[in-house]
């Protein structure tokens, strides 16, 4: 039985120690008899809400700074309301660990310096006998938590990059394997047509010449040999045609391998079953276009699903990609979109970017098929 969403959030590796620390801080607050209980526990509750806010309410990453600001404010408020509670500054250790998971270390150093300066002023203003020692002691815990979180985040990012590279290799390998099989089928079809077909044609001509001889014309053996040679030539032609019709690259498998390492967006494919690619260069272009769309949807739009539709439209191959995310900035072509346009143009296609009424990205590409007919219809 799956756990409820709030309970899953609490039991995650980083969150569980943070909750236990929060509980320990709460248990230490009665030690400060001067603390104002209602206001103090309001600040504690707001800190916990801010800690889980982004996770529970699913707000955009752009608002994460607001949650961090609320955490910092409420943690410092708890320190001000219970300056002699003992463990109140431990809330700032939780905050620093979170900051190190999101921001570069240089920025975290600056934020920690500002937070600790504010903590020192609060303790000094509250009349704490040794505010510097308290700040210095908890700064050590903050540094430890910051470095652990930073290296954990770095390792996770490296793992994700490795998974994406591996998926890219698997997708490319799938296309290369299909391309190699197609080349072998084409070679076999040509060999059958050129060698066996040629010799059978010569045999039929010789049998026809024998059948023209009066003494052999009525021989049943000659008639049967002519019939079998004709049937065999027809069978070879059928095999050659079947080998040519069986050619095609499995783009669906390659695309699914490409999207597999990403937790989101998920990939929804709509590939016309009547079509199959036979041009490896075009298949590679389609693969890279979808790859860039996946990256943009995950990084910039926070999309949960990416829909890819590929079908034949007259003398063109039509590719449509859209997601359910939100583009939060004016649409402009950066390096990724510019590279996508260059790839499509190199394949002789056209590419358009637009936004849906809901604010999500829509990509439309068309590739002409007149030259070597890289996409063919499967036989019914």
BALOBA-1460 file (C-alpha; in Angstrom, 3 decimals):
// residues 380
<rec num="1" residu="x" x="0.000" y="0.000" z="0.000"/>
<rec num="2" residu="x" x="1.611" y="3.319" z="-1.059"/>
<rec num="3" residu="x" x="2.312" y="5.901" z="1.610"/>
<rec num="4" residu="x" x="0.390" y="9.209" z="1.585"/>
<rec num="5" residu="x" x="2.219" y="12.060" z="-0.106"/>
<rec num="6" residu="x" x="2.952" y="14.075" z="3.086"/>
<rec num="7" residu="x" x="4.350" y="10.998" z="4.834"/>
<rec num="8" residu="x" x="6.546" y="10.185" z="1.819"/>
<rec num="9" residu="x" x="7.877" y="13.745" z="1.948"/>
<rec num="10" residu="x" x="8.748" y="13.439" z="5.639"/>
<rec num="11" residu="x" x="10.528" y="10.098" z="5.231"/>
<rec num="12" residu="x" x="12.871" y="11.183" z="2.457"/>
<rec num="13" residu="x" x="16.592" y="10.972" z="3.306"/>
<rec num="14" residu="x" x="17.176" y="14.717" z="3.788"/>
<rec num="15" residu="x" x="13.793" y="15.531" z="5.263"/>
<rec num="16" residu="x" x="13.710" y="12.995" z="8.083"/>
<rec num="17" residu="x" x="16.841" y="14.368" z="9.869"/>
<rec num="18" residu="x" x="15.467" y="17.883" z="9.384"/>
<rec num="19" residu="x" x="12.178" y="16.924" z="11.060"/>
<rec num="20" residu="x" x="14.008" y="15.253" z="13.930"/>
<rec num="21" residu="x" x="16.120" y="18.413" z="14.369"/>
<rec num="22" residu="x" x="12.963" y="20.519" z="14.363"/>
<rec num="23" residu="x" x="11.476" y="18.270" z="17.067"/>
<rec num="24" residu="x" x="14.670" y="18.552" z="19.123"/>
<rec num="25" residu="x" x="14.534" y="22.347" z="18.849"/>
<rec num="26" residu="x" x="10.900" y="22.272" z="19.949"/>
<rec num="27" residu="x" x="11.760" y="20.174" z="22.978"/>
<rec num="28" residu="x" x="14.518" y="22.625" z="23.964"/>
<rec num="29" residu="x" x="12.332" y="25.736" z="23.785"/>
<rec num="30" residu="x" x="10.785" y="25.355" z="27.304"/>
<rec num="31" residu="x" x="14.292" y="25.806" z="28.683"/>
<rec num="32" residu="x" x="13.944" y="29.521" z="27.908"/>
<rec num="33" residu="x" x="11.349" y="30.648" z="30.418"/>
<rec num="34" residu="x" x="11.166" y="34.119" z="28.893"/>
<rec num="35" residu="x" x="9.895" y="32.792" z="25.555"/>
<rec num="36" residu="x" x="6.418" y="33.773" z="24.397"/>
<rec num="37" residu="x" x="4.852" y="30.403" z="23.647"/>
<rec num="38" residu="x" x="2.058" y="31.292" z="21.127"/>
<rec num="39" residu="x" x="4.272" y="33.479" z="18.928"/>
<rec num="40" residu="x" x="7.162" y="31.052" z="19.265"/>
<rec num="41" residu="x" x="5.183" y="28.048" z="18.120"/>
<rec num="42" residu="x" x="3.660" y="30.064" z="15.296"/>
<rec num="43" residu="x" x="7.190" y="30.755" z="14.061"/>
<rec num="44" residu="x" x="8.087" y="27.065" z="14.457"/>
<rec num="45" residu="x" x="5.018" y="26.029" z="12.482"/>
<rec num="46" residu="x" x="5.743" y="28.522" z="9.703"/>
<rec num="47" residu="x" x="9.326" y="27.253" z="9.490"/>
<rec num="48" residu="x" x="8.131" y="23.673" z="9.021"/>
<rec num="49" residu="x" x="5.574" y="24.821" z="6.439"/>
<rec num="50" residu="x" x="8.270" y="26.678" z="4.513"/>
<rec num="51" residu="x" x="10.563" y="23.657" z="4.664"/>
<rec num="52" residu="x" x="7.968" y="21.412" z="3.006"/>
<rec num="53" residu="x" x="6.204" y="24.136" z="1.037"/>
<rec num="54" residu="x" x="7.823" y="23.610" z="-2.350"/>
<rec num="55" residu="x" x="7.487" y="19.835" z="-2.035"/>
<rec num="56" residu="x" x="3.905" y="19.636" z="-0.773"/>
<rec num="57" residu="x" x="2.325" y="22.446" z="-2.741"/>
<rec num="58" residu="x" x="4.212" y="21.887" z="-5.982"/>
<rec num="59" residu="x" x="5.079" y="25.516" z="-6.550"/>
<rec num="60" residu="x" x="7.443" y="26.594" z="-9.291"/>
<rec num="61" residu="x" x="11.171" y="26.667" z="-8.785"/>
<rec num="62" residu="x" x="11.154" y="30.417" z="-9.310"/>
<rec num="63" residu="x" x="9.317" y="30.769" z="-5.971"/>
<rec num="64" residu="x" x="11.781" y="28.646" z="-4.048"/>
<rec num="65" residu="x" x="13.547" y="31.801" z="-2.891"/>
<rec num="66" residu="x" x="10.343" y="32.856" z="-1.126"/>
<rec num="67" residu="x" x="10.295" y="29.625" z="0.876"/>
<rec num="68" residu="x" x="13.956" y="30.078" z="1.805"/>
<rec num="69" residu="x" x="13.291" y="33.662" z="2.877"/>
<rec num="70" residu="x" x="10.391" y="32.501" z="5.044"/>
<rec num="71" residu="x" x="12.554" y="29.772" z="6.599"/>
<rec num="72" residu="x" x="15.344" y="32.229" z="7.386"/>
<rec num="73" residu="x" x="12.906" y="34.767" z="8.859"/>
<rec num="74" residu="x" x="11.073" y="32.252" z="11.050"/>
<rec num="75" residu="x" x="14.302" y="30.546" z="12.201"/>
<rec num="76" residu="x" x="15.783" y="33.889" z="13.247"/>
<rec num="77" residu="x" x="12.459" y="34.774" z="14.882"/>
<rec num="78" residu="x" x="12.634" y="31.582" z="16.969"/>
<rec num="79" residu="x" x="16.199" y="32.509" z="17.971"/>
<rec num="80" residu="x" x="15.013" y="36.006" z="18.953"/>
<rec num="81" residu="x" x="11.997" y="34.734" z="20.904"/>
<rec num="82" residu="x" x="13.996" y="32.030" z="22.711"/>
<rec num="83" residu="x" x="17.611" y="33.253" z="22.755"/>
<rec num="84" residu="x" x="18.471" y="30.958" z="25.657"/>
<rec num="85" residu="x" x="16.561" y="27.914" z="24.386"/>
<rec num="86" residu="x" x="19.783" y="26.200" z="23.496"/>
<rec num="87" residu="x" x="19.072" y="24.463" z="20.176"/>
<rec num="88" residu="x" x="17.111" y="27.154" z="18.311"/>
<rec num="89" residu="x" x="20.017" y="28.035" z="15.904"/>
<rec num="90" residu="x" x="19.938" y="24.425" z="14.687"/>
<rec num="91" residu="x" x="17.049" y="25.503" z="12.448"/>
<rec num="92" residu="x" x="19.586" y="27.552" z="10.518"/>
<rec num="93" residu="x" x="21.660" y="24.406" z="9.959"/>
<rec num="94" residu="x" x="18.652" y="22.879" z="8.193"/>
<rec num="95" residu="x" x="18.303" y="25.991" z="6.049"/>
<rec num="96" residu="x" x="21.976" y="26.044" z="5.092"/>
<rec num="97" residu="x" x="21.849" y="22.386" z="4.006"/>
<rec num="98" residu="x" x="18.906" y="23.221" z="1.743"/>
<rec num="99" residu="x" x="20.686" y="26.222" z="0.261"/>
<rec num="100" residu="x" x="23.736" y="24.083" z="-0.553"/>
<rec num="101" residu="x" x="21.530" y="21.683" z="-2.515"/>
<rec num="102" residu="x" x="20.262" y="24.478" z="-4.744"/>
<rec num="103" residu="x" x="22.895" y="27.202" z="-5.087"/>
<rec num="104" residu="x" x="26.641" y="27.297" z="-5.871"/>
<rec num="105" residu="x" x="28.954" y="27.299" z="-2.853"/>
<rec num="106" residu="x" x="30.058" y="30.914" z="-3.346"/>
<rec num="107" residu="x" x="26.492" y="32.131" z="-3.068"/>
<rec num="108" residu="x" x="25.866" y="29.886" z="-0.069"/>
<rec num="109" residu="x" x="28.959" y="31.305" z="1.687"/>
<rec num="110" residu="x" x="27.564" y="34.816" z="1.297"/>
<rec num="111" residu="x" x="24.103" y="33.839" z="2.511"/>
<rec num="112" residu="x" x="25.520" y="31.984" z="5.506"/>
<rec num="113" residu="x" x="27.638" y="35.004" z="6.446"/>
<rec num="114" residu="x" x="24.542" y="37.243" z="6.345"/>
<rec num="115" residu="x" x="22.457" y="34.751" z="8.333"/>
<rec num="116" residu="x" x="25.127" y="34.299" z="11.021"/>
<rec num="117" residu="x" x="25.642" y="38.059" z="11.257"/>
<rec num="118" residu="x" x="21.894" y="38.442" z="11.831"/>
<rec num="119" residu="x" x="22.005" y="35.643" z="14.429"/>
<rec num="120" residu="x" x="24.865" y="37.343" z="16.294"/>
<rec num="121" residu="x" x="23.006" y="40.669" z="16.401"/>
<rec num="122" residu="x" x="19.818" y="38.952" z="17.618"/>
<rec num="123" residu="x" x="21.627" y="37.112" z="20.430"/>
<rec num="124" residu="x" x="23.598" y="40.222" z="21.373"/>
<rec num="125" residu="x" x="20.446" y="42.346" z="21.443"/>
<rec num="126" residu="x" x="18.693" y="39.692" z="23.590"/>
<rec num="127" residu="x" x="21.501" y="39.907" z="26.132"/>
<rec num="128" residu="x" x="23.039" y="36.497" z="25.559"/>
<rec num="129" residu="x" x="26.275" y="36.265" z="27.563"/>
<rec num="130" residu="x" x="28.392" y="34.663" z="24.790"/>
<rec num="131" residu="x" x="26.725" y="35.251" z="21.385"/>
<rec num="132" residu="x" x="29.996" y="34.878" z="19.483"/>
<rec num="133" residu="x" x="30.666" y="31.391" z="20.848"/>
<rec num="134" residu="x" x="27.123" y="30.260" z="20.010"/>
<rec num="135" residu="x" x="27.391" y="31.618" z="16.463"/>
<rec num="136" residu="x" x="30.835" y="30.093" z="15.993"/>
<rec num="137" residu="x" x="29.703" y="26.699" z="17.264"/>
<rec num="138" residu="x" x="26.659" y="26.526" z="15.031"/>
<rec num="139" residu="x" x="28.678" y="27.890" z="12.091"/>
<rec num="140" residu="x" x="30.755" y="24.713" z="12.311"/>
<rec num="141" residu="x" x="27.600" y="22.592" z="12.071"/>
<rec num="142" residu="x" x="26.426" y="24.760" z="9.179"/>
<rec num="143" residu="x" x="29.704" y="24.284" z="7.323"/>
<rec num="144" residu="x" x="29.537" y="20.521" z="7.833"/>
<rec num="145" residu="x" x="25.932" y="20.343" z="6.632"/>
<rec num="146" residu="x" x="26.704" y="22.653" z="3.705"/>
<rec num="147" residu="x" x="29.611" y="20.565" z="2.435"/>
<rec num="148" residu="x" x="27.771" y="17.268" z="2.870"/>
<rec num="149" residu="x" x="24.741" y="18.624" z="0.993"/>
<rec num="150" residu="x" x="26.915" y="20.143" z="-1.726"/>
<rec num="151" residu="x" x="28.817" y="16.927" z="-2.391"/>
<rec num="152" residu="x" x="25.606" y="14.911" z="-2.299"/>
<rec num="153" residu="x" x="24.075" y="17.285" z="-4.851"/>
<rec num="154" residu="x" x="27.201" y="17.118" z="-7.011"/>
<rec num="155" residu="x" x="27.168" y="13.322" z="-6.950"/>
<rec num="156" residu="x" x="23.476" y="13.270" z="-7.847"/>
<rec num="157" residu="x" x="24.013" y="15.653" z="-10.757"/>
<rec num="158" residu="x" x="26.939" y="13.557" z="-12.002"/>
<rec num="159" residu="x" x="24.762" y="10.438" z="-11.776"/>
<rec num="160" residu="x" x="21.984" y="12.154" z="-13.736"/>
<rec num="161" residu="x" x="24.424" y="13.332" z="-16.410"/>
<rec num="162" residu="x" x="25.868" y="9.826" z="-16.678"/>
<rec num="163" residu="x" x="22.364" y="8.371" z="-17.007"/>
<rec num="164" residu="x" x="21.556" y="10.835" z="-19.803"/>
<rec num="165" residu="x" x="24.790" y="10.039" z="-21.619"/>
<rec num="166" residu="x" x="24.075" y="6.325" z="-21.253"/>
<rec num="167" residu="x" x="20.546" y="6.826" z="-22.585"/>
<rec num="168" residu="x" x="21.952" y="8.802" z="-25.507"/>
<rec num="169" residu="x" x="24.362" y="5.966" z="-26.279"/>
<rec num="170" residu="x" x="21.586" y="3.362" z="-26.033"/>
<rec num="171" residu="x" x="19.354" y="5.367" z="-28.367"/>
<rec num="172" residu="x" x="22.169" y="5.881" z="-30.862"/>
<rec num="173" residu="x" x="23.118" y="2.201" z="-30.635"/>
<rec num="174" residu="x" x="19.537" y="1.196" z="-31.386"/>
<rec num="175" residu="x" x="19.543" y="3.344" z="-34.521"/>
<rec num="176" residu="x" x="22.956" y="2.040" z="-35.583"/>
<rec num="177" residu="x" x="21.868" y="-1.566" z="-35.067"/>
<rec num="178" residu="x" x="18.752" y="-0.994" z="-37.157"/>
<rec num="179" residu="x" x="20.829" y="0.757" z="-39.798"/>
<rec num="180" residu="x" x="23.281" y="-2.164" z="-39.913"/>
<rec num="181" residu="x" x="20.419" y="-4.659" z="-40.240"/>
<rec num="182" residu="x" x="18.918" y="-2.567" z="-43.030"/>
<rec num="183" residu="x" x="22.242" y="-2.485" z="-44.854"/>
<rec num="184" residu="x" x="22.543" y="-6.264" z="-44.556"/>
<rec num="185" residu="x" x="18.970" y="-6.793" z="-45.813"/>
<rec num="186" residu="x" x="19.649" y="-4.494" z="-48.741"/>
<rec num="187" residu="x" x="22.897" y="-6.352" z="-49.556"/>
<rec num="188" residu="x" x="21.129" y="-9.709" z="-49.445"/>
<rec num="189" residu="x" x="18.302" y="-8.406" z="-51.619"/>
<rec num="190" residu="x" x="20.768" y="-7.144" z="-54.201"/>
<rec num="191" residu="x" x="22.733" y="-10.396" z="-54.163"/>
<rec num="192" residu="x" x="19.586" y="-12.465" z="-54.669"/>
<rec num="193" residu="x" x="18.365" y="-10.204" z="-57.426"/>
<rec num="194" residu="x" x="21.700" y="-9.872" z="-59.239"/>
<rec num="195" residu="x" x="23.095" y="-13.409" z="-58.848"/>
<rec num="196" residu="x" x="20.257" y="-15.874" z="-58.382"/>
<rec num="197" residu="x" x="17.837" y="-13.864" z="-60.496"/>
<rec num="198" residu="x" x="20.329" y="-13.546" z="-63.336"/>
<rec num="199" residu="x" x="21.157" y="-17.254" z="-63.392"/>
<rec num="200" residu="x" x="17.493" y="-18.278" z="-63.218"/>
<rec num="201" residu="x" x="16.696" y="-15.959" z="-66.089"/>
<rec num="202" residu="x" x="19.477" y="-17.597" z="-68.118"/>
<rec num="203" residu="x" x="18.143" y="-21.048" z="-67.182"/>
<rec num="204" residu="x" x="14.626" y="-20.114" z="-68.349"/>
<rec num="205" residu="x" x="15.989" y="-18.871" z="-71.660"/>
<rec num="206" residu="x" x="17.841" y="-22.136" z="-72.169"/>
<rec num="207" residu="x" x="14.746" y="-24.165" z="-71.261"/>
<rec num="208" residu="x" x="12.715" y="-22.106" z="-73.689"/>
<rec num="209" residu="x" x="15.263" y="-22.878" z="-76.392"/>
<rec num="210" residu="x" x="15.064" y="-26.595" z="-75.576"/>
<rec num="211" residu="x" x="11.282" y="-26.487" z="-75.685"/>
<rec num="212" residu="x" x="11.502" y="-25.078" z="-79.190"/>
<rec num="213" residu="x" x="13.121" y="-28.303" z="-80.416"/>
<rec num="214" residu="x" x="10.441" y="-30.545" z="-82.012"/>
<rec num="215" residu="x" x="11.684" y="-33.714" z="-80.344"/>
<rec num="216" residu="x" x="11.729" y="-32.026" z="-76.876"/>
<rec num="217" residu="x" x="8.673" y="-29.800" z="-77.110"/>
<rec num="218" residu="x" x="6.312" y="-32.500" z="-75.884"/>
<rec num="219" residu="x" x="8.569" y="-33.819" z="-73.133"/>
<rec num="220" residu="x" x="6.868" y="-33.370" z="-69.746"/>
<rec num="221" residu="x" x="10.204" y="-32.996" z="-67.978"/>
<rec num="222" residu="x" x="11.019" y="-29.885" z="-70.014"/>
<rec num="223" residu="x" x="7.608" y="-28.360" z="-69.300"/>
<rec num="224" residu="x" x="7.937" y="-29.052" z="-65.566"/>
<rec num="225" residu="x" x="11.472" y="-27.571" z="-65.530"/>
<rec num="226" residu="x" x="10.159" y="-24.419" z="-67.238"/>
<rec num="227" residu="x" x="7.319" y="-24.148" z="-64.733"/>
<rec num="228" residu="x" x="9.580" y="-24.652" z="-61.703"/>
<rec num="229" residu="x" x="12.136" y="-22.156" z="-62.984"/>
<rec num="230" residu="x" x="9.414" y="-19.555" z="-63.497"/>
<rec num="231" residu="x" x="7.977" y="-20.143" z="-60.033"/>
<rec num="232" residu="x" x="11.427" y="-19.991" z="-58.438"/>
<rec num="233" residu="x" x="12.188" y="-16.703" z="-60.178"/>
<rec num="234" residu="x" x="8.888" y="-15.311" z="-58.901"/>
<rec num="235" residu="x" x="9.683" y="-16.524" z="-55.368"/>
<rec num="236" residu="x" x="13.098" y="-14.872" z="-55.432"/>
<rec num="237" residu="x" x="11.572" y="-11.604" z="-56.618"/>
<rec num="238" residu="x" x="9.046" y="-11.815" z="-53.765"/>
<rec num="239" residu="x" x="11.830" y="-12.447" z="-51.224"/>
<rec num="240" residu="x" x="13.827" y="-9.514" z="-52.594"/>
<rec num="241" residu="x" x="10.792" y="-7.247" z="-52.325"/>
<rec num="242" residu="x" x="10.058" y="-8.463" z="-48.788"/>
<rec num="243" residu="x" x="13.646" y="-7.752" z="-47.720"/>
<rec num="244" residu="x" x="13.370" y="-4.235" z="-49.099"/>
<rec num="245" residu="x" x="9.956" y="-3.661" z="-47.487"/>
<rec num="246" residu="x" x="11.239" y="-4.944" z="-44.114"/>
<rec num="247" residu="x" x="13.840" y="-2.189" z="-43.940"/>
<rec num="248" residu="x" x="13.243" y="0.512" z="-41.364"/>
<rec num="249" residu="x" x="14.667" y="2.107" z="-38.225"/>
<rec num="250" residu="x" x="12.888" y="1.583" z="-34.909"/>
<rec num="251" residu="x" x="12.694" y="5.226" z="-33.866"/>
<rec num="252" residu="x" x="10.187" y="4.506" z="-31.081"/>
<rec num="253" residu="x" x="12.610" y="2.262" z="-29.173"/>
<rec num="254" residu="x" x="15.406" y="4.829" z="-29.534"/>
<rec num="255" residu="x" x="13.206" y="7.655" z="-28.255"/>
<rec num="256" residu="x" x="11.983" y="5.649" z="-25.265"/>
<rec num="257" residu="x" x="15.580" y="4.780" z="-24.359"/>
<rec num="258" residu="x" x="16.419" y="8.478" z="-24.558"/>
<rec num="259" residu="x" x="13.616" y="9.502" z="-22.176"/>
<rec num="260" residu="x" x="13.959" y="6.591" z="-19.725"/>
<rec num="261" residu="x" x="16.420" y="8.239" z="-17.243"/>
<rec num="262" residu="x" x="14.311" y="11.387" z="-16.808"/>
<rec num="263" residu="x" x="11.841" y="11.238" z="-13.891"/>
<rec num="264" residu="x" x="9.841" y="13.829" z="-15.785"/>
<rec num="265" residu="x" x="8.621" y="14.677" z="-18.298"/>
<rec num="266" residu="x" x="7.308" y="11.317" z="-19.355"/>
<rec num="267" residu="x" x="7.276" y="10.662" z="-23.091"/>
<rec num="268" residu="x" x="4.005" y="10.044" z="-24.932"/>
<rec num="269" residu="x" x="4.669" y="8.801" z="-28.488"/>
<rec num="270" residu="x" x="2.231" y="8.839" z="-31.387"/>
<rec num="271" residu="x" x="4.088" y="7.200" z="-34.280"/>
<rec num="272" residu="x" x="2.219" y="6.312" z="-37.454"/>
<rec num="273" residu="x" x="2.485" y="2.519" z="-37.701"/>
<rec num="274" residu="x" x="2.283" y="2.696" z="-41.508"/>
<rec num="275" residu="x" x="5.563" y="4.572" z="-41.654"/>
<rec num="276" residu="x" x="9.120" y="3.438" z="-41.133"/>
<rec num="277" residu="x" x="12.330" y="5.373" z="-41.496"/>
<rec num="278" residu="x" x="15.050" y="4.123" z="-43.791"/>
<rec num="279" residu="x" x="17.332" y="7.176" z="-43.693"/>
<rec num="280" residu="x" x="19.725" y="7.056" z="-40.681"/>
<rec num="281" residu="x" x="20.599" y="10.763" z="-41.024"/>
<rec num="282" residu="x" x="16.937" y="11.779" z="-40.806"/>
<rec num="283" residu="x" x="16.384" y="9.416" z="-37.860"/>
<rec num="284" residu="x" x="19.360" y="10.990" z="-36.072"/>
<rec num="285" residu="x" x="17.920" y="14.475" z="-36.664"/>
<rec num="286" residu="x" x="14.533" y="13.457" z="-35.252"/>
<rec num="287" residu="x" x="16.225" y="11.876" z="-32.244"/>
<rec num="288" residu="x" x="18.216" y="15.035" z="-31.447"/>
<rec num="289" residu="x" x="15.193" y="17.300" z="-31.874"/>
<rec num="290" residu="x" x="13.185" y="15.241" z="-29.374"/>
<rec num="291" residu="x" x="16.199" y="15.069" z="-27.047"/>
<rec num="292" residu="x" x="16.485" y="18.865" z="-26.954"/>
<rec num="293" residu="x" x="12.723" y="19.163" z="-26.445"/>
<rec num="294" residu="x" x="12.940" y="16.780" z="-23.466"/>
<rec num="295" residu="x" x="15.779" y="18.799" z="-21.952"/>
<rec num="296" residu="x" x="13.954" y="22.106" z="-22.368"/>
<rec num="297" residu="x" x="10.695" y="20.714" z="-20.978"/>
<rec num="298" residu="x" x="12.467" y="19.384" z="-17.886"/>
<rec num="299" residu="x" x="14.772" y="22.352" z="-17.294"/>
<rec num="300" residu="x" x="12.717" y="25.399" z="-18.243"/>
<rec num="301" residu="x" x="9.023" y="24.442" z="-18.275"/>
<rec num="302" residu="x" x="8.795" y="21.949" z="-15.373"/>
<rec num="303" residu="x" x="6.597" y="19.793" z="-17.621"/>
<rec num="304" residu="x" x="5.152" y="16.463" z="-16.511"/>
<rec num="305" residu="x" x="4.576" y="15.057" z="-20.008"/>
<rec num="306" residu="x" x="6.021" y="15.573" z="-23.477"/>
<rec num="307" residu="x" x="3.889" y="14.484" z="-26.444"/>
<rec num="308" residu="x" x="5.612" y="13.553" z="-29.714"/>
<rec num="309" residu="x" x="3.562" y="12.873" z="-32.853"/>
<rec num="310" residu="x" x="5.226" y="11.726" z="-36.095"/>
<rec num="311" residu="x" x="3.225" y="11.025" z="-39.234"/>
<rec num="312" residu="x" x="3.337" y="11.366" z="-42.975"/>
<rec num="313" residu="x" x="1.496" y="14.335" z="-44.470"/>
<rec num="314" residu="x" x="1.494" y="14.076" z="-48.253"/>
<rec num="315" residu="x" x="5.053" y="14.479" z="-49.515"/>
<rec num="316" residu="x" x="6.403" y="15.500" z="-46.096"/>
<rec num="317" residu="x" x="7.155" y="14.011" z="-42.713"/>
<rec num="318" residu="x" x="5.344" y="15.949" z="-39.974"/>
<rec num="319" residu="x" x="6.746" y="16.126" z="-36.419"/>
<rec num="320" residu="x" x="4.802" y="17.842" z="-33.638"/>
<rec num="321" residu="x" x="6.060" y="18.170" z="-30.062"/>
<rec num="322" residu="x" x="4.292" y="19.855" z="-27.170"/>
<rec num="323" residu="x" x="4.352" y="19.623" z="-23.377"/>
<rec num="324" residu="x" x="2.119" y="20.513" z="-20.447"/>
<rec num="325" residu="x" x="4.595" y="22.862" z="-18.766"/>
<rec num="326" residu="x" x="4.722" y="26.644" z="-18.612"/>
<rec num="327" residu="x" x="7.298" y="28.871" z="-20.263"/>
<rec num="328" residu="x" x="7.894" y="31.601" z="-17.677"/>
<rec num="329" residu="x" x="9.926" y="33.952" z="-19.857"/>
<rec num="330" residu="x" x="9.461" y="35.435" z="-23.326"/>
<rec num="331" residu="x" x="10.167" y="32.810" z="-25.973"/>
<rec num="332" residu="x" x="13.629" y="33.316" z="-27.414"/>
<rec num="333" residu="x" x="16.027" y="31.007" z="-29.187"/>
<rec num="334" residu="x" x="19.020" y="30.131" z="-27.067"/>
<rec num="335" residu="x" x="21.765" y="27.698" z="-27.937"/>
<rec num="336" residu="x" x="19.498" y="24.659" z="-27.641"/>
<rec num="337" residu="x" x="16.703" y="25.921" z="-29.888"/>
<rec num="338" residu="x" x="19.164" y="27.424" z="-32.359"/>
<rec num="339" residu="x" x="20.990" y="24.094" z="-32.578"/>
<rec num="340" residu="x" x="17.651" y="22.358" z="-33.129"/>
<rec num="341" residu="x" x="16.824" y="24.723" z="-35.996"/>
<rec num="342" residu="x" x="20.253" y="24.158" z="-37.561"/>
<rec num="343" residu="x" x="19.810" y="20.375" z="-37.443"/>
<rec num="344" residu="x" x="16.387" y="20.559" z="-39.083"/>
<rec num="345" residu="x" x="17.651" y="22.964" z="-41.760"/>
<rec num="346" residu="x" x="20.596" y="20.640" z="-42.520"/>
<rec num="347" residu="x" x="18.060" y="17.846" z="-43.161"/>
<rec num="348" residu="x" x="16.172" y="20.117" z="-45.566"/>
<rec num="349" residu="x" x="13.288" y="20.700" z="-43.155"/>
<rec num="350" residu="x" x="11.468" y="23.645" z="-41.613"/>
<rec num="351" residu="x" x="11.011" y="24.333" z="-37.904"/>
<rec num="352" residu="x" x="8.558" y="26.561" z="-36.027"/>
<rec num="353" residu="x" x="8.341" y="27.404" z="-32.318"/>
<rec num="354" residu="x" x="5.197" y="28.732" z="-30.692"/>
<rec num="355" residu="x" x="3.348" y="28.917" z="-27.378"/>
<rec num="356" residu="x" x="-0.017" y="27.320" z="-26.701"/>
<rec num="357" residu="x" x="-2.809" y="29.384" z="-25.090"/>
<rec num="358" residu="x" x="-1.845" y="27.681" z="-21.809"/>
<rec num="359" residu="x" x="1.733" y="28.962" z="-22.134"/>
<rec num="360" residu="x" x="3.490" y="25.679" z="-23.003"/>
<rec num="361" residu="x" x="6.024" y="25.152" z="-25.766"/>
<rec num="362" residu="x" x="4.963" y="23.780" z="-29.149"/>
<rec num="363" residu="x" x="7.464" y="22.586" z="-31.759"/>
<rec num="364" residu="x" x="6.477" y="21.829" z="-35.353"/>
<rec num="365" residu="x" x="8.925" y="20.441" z="-37.920"/>
<rec num="366" residu="x" x="8.396" y="19.261" z="-41.494"/>
<rec num="367" residu="x" x="10.820" y="17.284" z="-43.639"/>
<rec num="368" residu="x" x="10.425" y="16.820" z="-47.410"/>
<rec num="369" residu="x" x="10.413" y="13.253" z="-48.724"/>
<rec num="370" residu="x" x="10.755" y="13.827" z="-52.469"/>
<rec num="371" residu="x" x="14.444" y="13.011" z="-52.905"/>
<rec num="372" residu="x" x="15.137" y="9.435" z="-51.799"/>
<rec num="373" residu="x" x="11.829" y="8.732" z="-50.073"/>
<rec num="374" residu="x" x="13.390" y="8.053" z="-46.619"/>
<rec num="375" residu="x" x="9.993" y="7.158" z="-45.179"/>
<rec num="376" residu="x" x="7.941" y="4.470" z="-46.855"/>
<rec num="377" residu="x" x="4.521" y="2.994" z="-46.247"/>
<rec num="378" residu="x" x="4.420" y="-0.500" z="-44.861"/>
<rec num="379" residu="x" x="2.517" y="-3.003" z="-46.984"/>
<rec num="380" residu="x" x="-0.996" y="-3.706" z="-45.763"/>
